[in-house]
Amino acid sequence: MDALTSSPFDPAALRRLGRLLLRVLSVLACVAAWQWASTRHADLGLLTFQNVPAPGEVLEAARALLESPRLEQHLKASVWRVFAGFAAAAAAGIALGLVIGRSRLLEDLLLPPLEVLRPIPAVAWIPLAILMFPSSEMSMVYITFIGALFPILLNTIHGVEGVDPRLVASARSLGAGRWTIFTEVILPAAAPSIVTGLSIGMGTAWFCLVTAEMISGQFGIGYYTWASYTIQNYPEIVVGMLFIGVIGMGSSVLVRKIGNLFLPWYLMQRTKR
């Protein structure tokens, strides 16, 4: 029976293989559409591919970057900036989200100014970041911090506010104190939402990378992308975009996987549904 369950023809394994195949096909379909539009210089009215490089040109530019000694410097600079900003945003966003979600007084005091800051795009922070921080490095970390902060903050608040009041009432009726309720009821119940916010925040930090590295003038994948735009090197622009997309996606998946290690009960509930 165990041999049958672990066989490659197991229905669950076939479903996973089918989903993986579907995802690969969706990517290949997008690349095929890109190849067709760029080689034919398609003009679709509102959308034109007159100057968009073909996948082959982008692949050649990617090969040149991979062989370049500057790639390691670009990656190290960008990864440091993103993860430093993300770590600070995770600490601040989770702490603020937990206290705002549990206290109406702190919600009234802290949430309004945060909501005013939330819609401001990352690029608008560049002049103020340069003025506030003595080094360009700290300015870039700050912009990735701002990008990651609000998804983490809002998901944490919603997770805390979404805790079933009956769970809190039951814990109180059993004699649990505030700290016990917080650590054993509120935090575990809000944890899935917090992990989601962390995953989104990591992606948003990478999203802000080009904006952050416009301040720089030397290294970083975002800087590489921006510098390629200024000299109109179109294949390298796409290479930089794809690097940011792939690394950002991988970082978000990594954060989600690590977060899920602390949520075994939640994963079991999802599996049963």
C-alpha positions in Angstrom: 0.0 0.0 0.0 2.9 2.4 0.9 4.5 1.6 -2.5 1.3 2.5 -4.3 0.9 5.7 -2.3 4.4 6.9 -3.2 4.3 5.8 -6.8 4.7 8.5 -9.5 1.1 7.8 -10.6 -0.3 8.9 -7.2 -3.2 11.3 -8.0 -1.8 14.0 -5.7 1.6 13.8 -7.4 0.0 14.0 -10.8 -2.0 17.1 -9.8 1.2 18.8 -8.6 3.0 17.8 -11.9 0.1 19.1 -13.9 0.1 22.5 -12.0 3.9 22.8 -12.5 3.5 22.0 -16.2 0.7 24.6 -16.6 2.9 27.3 -14.9 5.8 26.5 -17.2 3.6 26.6 -20.3 2.2 30.0 -19.2 5.7 31.4 -19.0 6.6 30.0 -22.4 3.4 31.4 -23.9 4.4 34.9 -22.6 7.9 34.5 -24.1 6.4 33.4 -27.4 4.1 36.4 -27.5 7.0 38.7 -26.7 9.1 37.1 -29.5 6.3 37.6 -32.0 5.5 41.2 -31.1 9.1 42.3 -30.9 10.3 40.7 -34.1 7.3 42.0 -36.1 7.6 45.4 -34.4 3.9 45.1 -33.6 2.0 48.4 -33.3 -1.2 47.7 -31.3 -2.4 51.3 -31.0 -2.0 52.1 -27.3 0.8 49.5 -27.1 3.8 49.4 -29.5 6.8 47.1 -29.7 8.8 49.2 -32.2 11.8 49.5 -29.8 11.3 46.5 -27.6 14.2 44.1 -27.8 13.6 40.4 -28.7 14.2 37.6 -26.2 17.4 36.6 -28.1 18.9 40.1 -27.6 17.9 40.1 -24.0 19.5 36.6 -23.6 22.7 37.8 -25.1 22.8 40.9 -22.8 22.1 38.6 -19.8 25.0 36.3 -20.8 27.3 39.3 -21.0 26.2 40.4 -17.5 26.7 37.0 -16.1 30.2 36.9 -17.4 31.0 40.4 -16.1 32.9 40.8 -12.8 30.5 43.6 -11.9 27.6 41.3 -11.5 28.7 40.2 -8.0 29.1 43.8 -6.9 25.6 44.7 -8.3 24.0 41.7 -6.5 25.8 42.2 -3.2 24.8 45.9 -3.1 21.2 45.3 -4.0 20.7 42.3 -1.7 22.2 44.2 1.3 20.0 47.3 0.7 16.8 45.2 0.2 17.3 42.9 3.2 18.4 45.7 5.5 15.4 47.8 4.6 13.1 44.7 4.9 14.5 43.7 8.3 13.9 47.1 9.7 10.4 47.2 8.1 9.5 43.8 9.5 10.5 44.8 13.1 8.7 48.2 12.9 5.7 46.9 11.0 5.0 43.9 13.2 5.5 45.9 16.4 3.3 48.8 15.3 0.7 46.5 13.8 0.4 44.5 17.0 -0.1 47.5 19.3 -2.4 49.4 16.9 -4.5 46.3 16.4 -4.9 45.8 20.1 -5.3 49.4 21.3 -7.9 51.9 20.1 -6.0 54.8 21.7 -2.8 53.9 19.8 -4.8 53.3 16.7 -6.1 56.9 16.9 -2.7 58.3 17.7 -0.5 56.3 15.2 -2.6 55.2 12.3 -3.7 58.6 10.9 -0.1 59.9 10.2 0.9 56.5 8.8 -2.1 56.5 6.5 -1.1 59.9 5.2 2.4 58.6 4.4 1.3 55.3 2.9 0.1 56.6 -0.6 3.4 58.5 -1.2 5.3 56.8 -3.9 8.9 55.7 -3.3 10.3 58.1 -6.0 8.8 61.0 -4.1 10.9 60.1 -1.0 14.3 60.6 -2.9 14.9 64.3 -2.2 13.8 64.0 1.5 15.8 60.8 2.0 18.9 62.6 0.7 18.3 65.4 3.1 17.6 63.2 6.1 20.5 60.8 5.9 24.2 61.6 5.8 25.0 58.8 3.4 23.5 57.7 0.1 23.6 54.1 1.3 21.3 54.8 4.3 19.0 56.8 1.9 18.6 53.8 -0.3 18.0 51.4 2.6 15.3 53.9 3.9 13.4 53.8 0.6 13.3 50.0 0.6 12.2 50.2 4.2 9.3 52.5 3.3 8.3 50.2 0.5 8.2 47.1 2.7 6.7 48.8 5.8 3.1 49.3 4.9 2.2 45.9 3.6 3.6 44.4 6.7 1.9 46.9 9.0 -1.5 46.7 7.4 -1.5 42.9 7.3 -0.5 42.7 10.9 -3.3 45.1 11.9 -5.8 43.1 10.0 -4.6 39.9 11.4 -4.9 41.2 15.0 -8.3 42.7 14.4 -9.5 39.6 12.7 -8.9 37.4 15.8 -12.2 35.7 16.9 -13.3 37.6 20.1 -14.7 34.3 21.4 -11.1 32.9 21.6 -10.0 35.9 23.7 -13.1 35.6 25.9 -12.5 31.8 26.4 -8.9 32.5 27.4 -10.0 35.1 29.9 -12.6 32.8 31.4 -9.9 30.2 32.0 -7.9 32.8 33.9 -5.4 33.8 31.3 -3.7 37.2 31.8 -3.0 39.9 29.1 0.4 38.6 28.3 -0.8 35.0 28.0 -3.7 36.0 25.8 -1.3 38.1 23.6 1.3 35.3 23.2 -1.0 32.3 23.1 -4.1 33.6 21.4 -3.6 36.9 19.5 -0.1 36.2 18.1 -0.8 32.7 16.8 -4.1 33.7 15.3 -2.6 36.8 13.5 0.5 34.9 12.4 -0.8 33.8 9.0 -1.7 37.3 8.1 1.7 38.6 9.3 3.5 36.0 7.2 1.5 37.2 4.1 2.5 40.8 4.9 6.1 39.8 5.2 6.0 38.1 1.8 4.3 41.0 0.1 6.7 43.4 1.9 9.7 41.6 0.5 8.3 41.9 -3.0 7.6 45.6 -2.5 11.1 46.2 -1.3 12.5 44.8 -4.5 9.9 46.9 -6.4 11.4 50.0 -4.8 15.0 49.0 -5.6 15.3 51.0 -8.9 13.9 54.1 -7.2 16.3 53.6 -4.3 19.4 53.1 -6.5 18.7 56.1 -8.6 20.4 57.9 -5.6 23.5 55.7 -6.1 26.0 56.0 -8.9 28.0 52.9 -8.7 26.5 49.5 -8.0 23.2 47.6 -7.7 20.8 45.8 -10.1 18.4 48.8 -9.8 21.3 51.2 -10.7 22.3 48.9 -13.6 18.7 49.1 -14.9 18.5 52.8 -14.6 21.9 53.4 -16.1 20.9 51.2 -19.1 17.8 53.4 -19.6 19.9 56.6 -19.6 22.1 55.3 -22.4 19.1 53.7 -24.2 20.5 50.2 -24.0 17.2 48.4 -24.2 18.2 44.8 -23.9 20.1 45.6 -20.6 17.0 47.4 -19.3 15.0 44.2 -19.7 17.8 42.1 -18.2 17.8 44.3 -15.1 14.0 44.1 -14.8 14.1 40.3 -15.1 16.9 40.0 -12.5 14.9 42.1 -10.0 11.7 40.1 -10.8 13.3 36.6 -10.4 15.3 37.5 -7.3 12.3 39.3 -5.8 10.0 36.4 -6.5 12.6 34.0 -4.9 13.0 36.2 -1.9 9.2 36.4 -1.3 8.9 32.6 -1.7 11.7 32.1 0.8 10.1 34.4 3.4 6.8 32.6 2.9 8.4 29.2 3.3 10.3 30.2 6.5 7.1 31.8 7.9 5.2 28.6 7.2 7.6 26.6 9.3 6.1 28.4 12.3 2.5 27.8 11.2 2.1 24.0 11.1 -1.4 24.1 12.5 -2.5 26.6 9.8 -1.0 24.5 7.0 -2.8 21.4 8.3 -6.1 23.3 8.3 -5.5 24.4 4.7 -4.6 20.8 3.7 -7.9 19.5 5.1 -10.1 21.9 3.2 
